[in-house]
Amino acid sequence: MRNDERFEIERAYDLLPHVIGASWACVWFRLNQIKKPTNEEFRQKVAEYFVTVEKLGDTYPDDESFSGIKKYIKSRYKEEIEKILLGKNPEIEKRYSRYIDYG
């Protein structure tokens, strides 16, 4: 698969962890009045909400022309979950710090 064929999916996975995962996690902590979750609690909650995007790859047909992009989506999804849980996604870490500082 050429890089230009997966460009849009790459950009989406650059944004989705913090747009979906961290945003939903912040709302969950705020509504539950949890002002100081640990890093691990925050990352776990982000991953829990980010899981909702896993099924997006299944919306493409089971067709040979889509097999490359579907394989990439599954691989990138796993990579992003791992980065979230290990604290290696700088945007998630930034969102955590912001939540701790400003609630």
N, C-alpha and C positions, 0 to 999 in steps of 0.2 A: 504494500500500500504506500502510495506517495504521501509525503508530508502535506501537500496542498489538499489532499482528499480528506484529511482529518483535522484540518486547521480549526474549523468551527467547534468541533468536539473538544479539542485541546483548550480553546479559549473558555468554553463552558466549564470544563473541569478546573480551570484556574479560578473561576468565580464561585461556582456552586458550593464548595465547602463553607465559605464564610457567608454567602448570601442566604443559603438555606439553612445549613447546619448551625452556624453561630447565631444567626438572627433568631431562629426558633428557640434555640437553647437559652438565649438571653431572656426572651419573653417567658419561658417556662420558669427560670429561676426567679425572675421579677415577680410573677404572679404567685409563686409559692413563697415569696418573701425571704428568699435565700440570698443574702447580700454578699457573702464571702465563700462561695464554693471553692474547693481545692482545684488546682490545675487538672488533676485526674478526673474529678467529677465533671468539670466543664467539658473536657475533651470527650469523655464518655457520652455526655448528653449531646454534644455536637455530632458525634458519630451516629448516635441513635437516630437523630433527625436526618442526617445525610443519607442514611440507608434508603430513604424514600426515593432517591434518584436511581437506585440500582435497576429498577424495572424499565427505565427509559430505553435502555439498549434493546429490550425485547420488543419495542414497538416497530423496529425495522423487520422486514420480512426475512424468513429463513430461506434466503436466496443466495446463490454463490456470489453475486455481485456485492452483497452486503456482509459477507463473512469476514472480510478484513476489518471493517469498521466495528463490527460487533465484537470481534476478538480484542481490538484496541480498547473499546469501551470497558469491557470486563477487566482488562489489565489495569487501565488507568483508575477505575473505581477502587480496586484493591489497593493500589498504590496510595491513593488519597486517604483511604481509611487508615492505612498504616501510618501515614504522615500525621494525621490528626491525633491518633492515639499516642504516638511517640513524641509529640510536641515539636514536630518538624515542619509544620505549616505556619509560616510567620504571620499570616493574616489571622489565623485562629488565635494564636498567642497574643496578637495585638488586641483582638476583640475581648479576650479574657482580661487583659490588663485594663482595658477601658471599662469593662463591666465592674471590676473590683474597685476602680477609682471613682466611677460615677453612678454605678447601679443602674 
